[in-house]
Amino acid sequence: MRAAAGRQTQQVPADDRVVGGLPHPPRPTGRRRERPMRFEILRLDDASGVATDRLIVDAETVGQYVKDAAATGERLYIRPCKNV
């Protein structure tokens, strides 16, 4: 198949790629440290379900608390914590 006469193709720089039909936003050039994601962990009372203790931890620590709670049978309520 031949290109139409007089039609030129345009070279698109790598940063202006189109993804899913929408232009991809430019990548940031500066290196910023992102804040670690934090979670709020509420320990719940076995009988009434009322929160007895509240902890704010980073994402890496949540797994350890979940494992400990599973081993002891504690009930936890975990939700993302708003960045302060």
C-alpha positions as CSV (number, residue, x, y, z in Angstrom):
1,M,0.0,0.0,0.0
2,R,1.5,3.3,-1.0
3,A,1.1,6.7,0.8
4,A,-0.9,9.3,-1.0
5,A,1.1,11.8,-3.1
6,G,2.1,14.9,-1.2
7,R,1.3,13.4,2.2
8,Q,4.0,13.6,4.7
9,T,4.3,11.7,7.9
10,Q,5.1,13.5,11.1
11,Q,7.7,12.3,13.6
12,V,6.3,12.4,17.1
13,P,8.8,12.7,20.0
14,A,8.8,9.8,22.4
15,D,7.4,12.0,25.3
16,D,4.3,12.8,23.3
17,R,3.1,9.2,22.9
18,V,-0.6,8.5,22.8
19,V,-1.9,5.9,25.3
20,G,-5.5,4.7,24.9
21,G,-6.4,7.5,22.6
22,L,-5.4,10.2,25.0
23,P,-2.1,12.0,25.1
24,H,0.2,10.8,27.8
25,P,1.2,13.6,30.3
26,P,4.9,14.5,30.3
27,R,7.0,12.7,32.8
28,P,8.3,14.8,35.7
29,T,12.0,15.6,35.4
30,G,12.7,16.5,39.0
31,R,13.1,13.7,41.6
32,R,10.6,14.1,44.4
33,R,10.3,11.8,47.3
34,E,6.7,10.6,47.6
35,R,5.3,10.4,51.1
36,P,4.9,6.8,52.3
37,M,1.2,5.7,52.5
38,R,-0.1,5.6,56.0
39,F,-2.9,3.6,57.4
40,E,-5.1,3.9,60.5
41,I,-5.5,0.6,62.4
42,L,-8.3,0.4,65.0
43,R,-8.3,-2.6,67.4
44,L,-11.9,-3.7,68.0
45,D,-13.4,-5.1,71.2
46,D,-14.4,-8.7,70.7
47,A,-17.8,-8.3,72.5
48,S,-19.1,-4.9,71.4
49,G,-17.0,-4.1,68.3
50,V,-16.0,-0.7,69.7
51,A,-12.5,0.6,68.9
52,T,-10.2,0.2,71.9
53,D,-6.9,1.3,70.4
54,R,-5.9,3.5,67.4
55,L,-2.5,3.3,65.5
56,I,-1.2,5.2,62.5
57,V,1.4,3.1,60.7
58,D,3.1,3.0,57.3
59,A,2.2,0.5,54.6
60,E,5.1,-1.8,55.4
61,T,4.1,-2.2,59.0
62,V,0.4,-3.0,58.3
63,G,1.3,-6.6,57.2
64,Q,3.0,-7.3,60.5
65,Y,0.0,-6.1,62.5
66,V,-2.4,-8.2,60.4
67,K,-0.2,-11.3,60.9
68,D,-0.1,-10.7,64.7
69,A,-3.9,-10.1,64.8
70,A,-4.6,-13.3,62.8
71,A,-2.4,-15.4,65.2
72,T,-4.1,-14.1,68.3
73,G,-7.7,-13.7,66.9
74,E,-7.9,-9.9,67.4
75,R,-10.3,-7.9,65.2
76,L,-8.8,-5.0,63.3
77,Y,-10.3,-2.2,61.2
78,I,-7.8,-0.8,58.7
79,R,-8.3,2.2,56.5
80,P,-6.1,4.7,54.6
81,C,-5.1,7.7,56.7
82,K,-5.2,11.2,55.2
83,N,-1.8,12.8,54.7
84,V,-1.2,15.5,57.2
